[in-house]
Amino acid sequence: MKFNKEIVKKILIWAFAILVCSYVAWDVSLKVVDYFRAQGYEYAIMEVVRQAENENCGYFPIFVGDKEVNLINVDCLQVSEEETN
């Protein structure tokens, strides 16, 4: 059985091209997932800051799964000079 060098060469080129394309697609998808994960973290932090800056200085709940924590801005806990007199 004789190997046809042209067919083997074409198969190797196609296999290499498929491997390269697969690697590039995998790398790009990882970068996209990381980008959106970072955006989600940033959005969550911005939302916590927005809620902490509310004018009525009330607490606000944060939920993670089945856990709930109530947060409040530390500036709301500071006693002003007017209140102490």
Sequence and secondary structure as in RCSB ss.txt:
>XXXX:A:sequence
MKFNKEIVKKILIWAFAILVCSYVAWDVSLKVVDYFRAQGYEYAIMEVVRQAENENCGYFPIFVGDKEVNLINVD
CLQVSEEETN
>XXXX:A:secstr
    HHHHHHHHHHHHHHHHHHHHHHHHHHHHHHHHHHHHHHHHHHHHHHHHT TT   EEEEETTEEEEE  GG
GGS  HHHH 
